[in-house]
Amino acid sequence: MSAFPTNIPEKTIERLSEYRRTLLSCHRQGITHVFSHVLAGIHGITAVQVRRDLMLIGFSSDTKKGYDVGVLIDFINNILYSENSMNIAVIGMGNLGRAITKYFNSKQLKLRITVAFDIDPAKVGSVIDDIPCYDMSDFEDVVSNNDISIVVVSLPTKAASQLVVPIVNAGIKGVLNFTSAPLNFPQGIVVENYDITTSLEKVAYFVKANEENNNQ
């Protein structure tokens, strides 16, 4: 493969992840080739968009037969993942943290949640869903000893802002924030703020708007 593309748009990366899940499903069904218009139809976009996304990552194929599913899975894997697995930590092992851990680790990806942190004495020192849970006071040491690159923040919103300095000091490279408080980090740390409430309210708005339009 040619030089690794580092300027791929964020939306394209999101779609590549979605394509990969679809391709894995095809592979499990014994489907060996898939056309761009089929991928497009599954994801509600145009075939032109699919082809443009794959061109951006340097992928080309014999379009007469469609894309080779196995080859395209491997190609996207090389874009999304490092050669070695990346270790992830969850901060906050309440219901959301446990659900994220259980779901994510069942997917057998190169990204894997390996440790968790909490301040609840009932959880600290225990193993939750096969993941050891540590006290936040040990954060820097545990991150260093377990080669953690990414953290998932799933604790109560009011405590989220207190995590910025420990995360920076520990050398974390990426943050997925599930609280409703946006977290801002210095340049060099990739952060994705995902507010479930805002997302649900957005969906609710468009449901209401559709209902209003249908009643007119």
N, C-alpha and C positions, 0 to 999 in steps of 0.2 A: 504494500500500500504506500502511497505517496506521503508527503509530509502531513503530519497530523493537523487537521483544520481547527483553528482556535477561534474563528470569528463566526461561528454558526449562530444564527438568531435564536433567542430563547424559545420562541414558539415552535421553531423547527425541532429543537431538542425535545420538547414536550411531545410533538407528533412522532418523532423517532421512537420514543419509549412506547407510545401507543401502538405503532406499527409492530414493534417487537413482540408485544403481548399477543397481537393478532397472529403474527407469523408462528409463534410458539404453539398457539392453538391449532393452526393449520398443520404444523409438523406432527403434533400428537394424533391428528386425524389421518395421517398418511398422505396429506396433500403435498406434492413436491414442487409445484409451480403456481404462481398467482399473478394475475395481471394488475396493472396500476389502477384500472377502473374498478376492479373488485375491492382493492384496499380502500380506494376513495369512497366507494359506496358504504362500506362498513363504518368508516369514520366521518361520514357526512361532509366530505370535501370533494374537490374536483381531482380528476386524474392528472391534470396539469400540475396541481399542487404537490401531489405525491411524487411525480417525476422531478419537479424542481427541488424538493427536499432531498431526494436521493442524489441528484446531481451536485448539490452543495457539499455532500460528504464524499464525492468522488466515486459514487457507485454507478456502474454501467452493466447492462446485461442484454442478453438476446431477448428483445421484447416480443419476438414472434411466438416464443413459448411462454412468455411471462417471466417474472423474476423467480430464480431458483430460491426456494424458501430457506433451505439450510444455509446456503451461501450468504443470503441477505441477513439472516439472523447473526451469523458470525461477524459480518461486516459492521452491523449496527452495534454489536457487543464491543468491537474494537474502538468504536467512537465513544460509547457511553461509559465504558469501564476501563480501569487500569489493568495492566497485565496481572497484578496481584490484587487480592481481595482488599476492600476497604472496610475497616472496622468502625462501627457506629455505637454511640452511647445514647441512652434515653435518660433525660433528666425529668423525673416525676413519674413514679410508677403507680399512679392512680388508675382508674378504669380506662382512660384514654391511652395512657402509656402502655398498659398491658395489652390493650387491643391492638395498638400499633405494632408492638413487639411480636405478638403471636401471629398476626397476619403477615407481617413482612418476612419473618424468618421462615415461614412456610413456603415462600416462593423460590428458595434455593438460588438466590442471586449471588453475584460477587460482592455485593454490599450486604453486610450482616451485622445485626445488633448483637454485641458481645457483652456489654456491661450496662448497668443502670445505676442511677443515683436518686436518693430521696432524703428527706429530713425526718421522716416518720420512724421513730425507734422500732416500731413493729415490723418495718420492712427492711431497715438497714441490717446487714449481716445475714439476710436470708437469700434464698434462691427462688426467684419468681419466674415461672415459665422457662426454666432452665437457664436463666440469666442471673448472675450474682448482683446483688444490690448493695451499693456502698453509700456511706455518708458523704454529703457534699464537701465536708472538710477535707476529704481525701481526694478531691477531684483532680488536681494537677498530677499527683503521683500515679493515680490509677490510669489516667489518660496517657501518660508517658509510658507506663509499664505495659499497657495493652495496645499501644500504637493506634490510638483512636484519632480518626481524621474528621469525623462528622458527628454533630450532636443533634438530637431531636428534643425540642423543648416542649413538654406537655404538662407542666405544673400550673398551679393557679396563676392567673394573669398578674396579680399584685406582686408576685415574687419574681417575675420575669426580668425586670430591669436590673436586679441584683446579680444577674448571671453574666452580664457583658464583660466585666473585668476578669472574672475567673476564666471565661472562655478564651479571651484574648491572651491571658497569661499562660494558659495551658497549650497554646499553639494550635488550637482547633482551626481547621481550614474551611469548614462549611457548617451552616446552621439551618435546620428546618424548624421554624417556629410555629407551633400550633396554638399559641395564646392570642388573645385579641389585642395585645399591646405590641406594636411594631418594635423590633429590636434593630438598632443601628450599630454597625461595627466599622472599624477602620478599613481602609482599602486593603484588599488582599484576602478578606474573609467573605466568602459567598454566603448570602443569607436569603432565604425564601420565607416570607411571612405569610402564613396561611390562616386566615380568620374564618373559622367554620360558620360563625354567626352571620358575618357579612355575606358569605357565599349562599347560605340558606335564604337570607333576606332578599338577595338578588334574584334567586330562583322564584321566591314567593311573589316578588314584584311582577316578573314576567308572566307568571301564572295568572295573576290578577289582571294584568294588561290584556292578556289573551281573552279572558272571560269577558272583560268590558267590551272588547272589540267584537266578540261573538254576539253580545247582547244588543249591539247597535243595529 
